[in-house]
Structures are given as structure tokens and as C-alpha cells.
Amino acid sequence: MDLDKPSQENLKVLLKQLGDKLGVANRILLDEKDYDLNRYDDLKFLYDHVSASGKLSPSETHAFIDELRAVRKS
């Protein structure tokens, strides 16, 4: 699977892996239907940063979750 190519399936994988890495309990925030595929690059950027990071501090985790909220459809 090439996560560099925007697709609905890749979006779903990115969001699931972000949720796992960030320890998001409320997975409703990560429903792929709430994200526009046109913002895939923004989500991929977040995914790459979270994936490259080691253990995130609580404040870093909160900041990434806030960014996910900002990328969601209005």
C-alpha cells in the first residue's frame, strides 16, 4: 500500500494508525467520512510526523489531536 497516493482506503489507514499512535479513545474523531480527500496531504504530513516521533508527551498528543480537528470537514 502506497500511502503517498490519496485514496479513501489510504485515508482510512492513515486515520486508524494516527488514532493508534495518539491513543485516541473516541474514534468518532477519526471517521474517514468526516475528512475531505482534498486535505489528504495535510493528514499525511501529520501522520509522517507522528510516525517519526518517539513517545509523544501529553501536550504533543493534544496538539496533534487539535490539528486533526482542524483538518476535519466543517
Secondary structure as GFF3:
##gff-version 3
##sequence-region A 1 74
A	DSSP	alpha_helix	8	22	.	.	.	ID=ss1
A	DSSP	three_ten_helix	27	30	.	.	.	ID=ss2
A	DSSP	three_ten_helix	32	34	.	.	.	ID=ss3
A	DSSP	three_ten_helix	37	39	.	.	.	ID=ss4
A	DSSP	alpha_helix	40	52	.	.	.	ID=ss5
A	DSSP	alpha_helix	58	71	.	.	.	ID=ss6
###
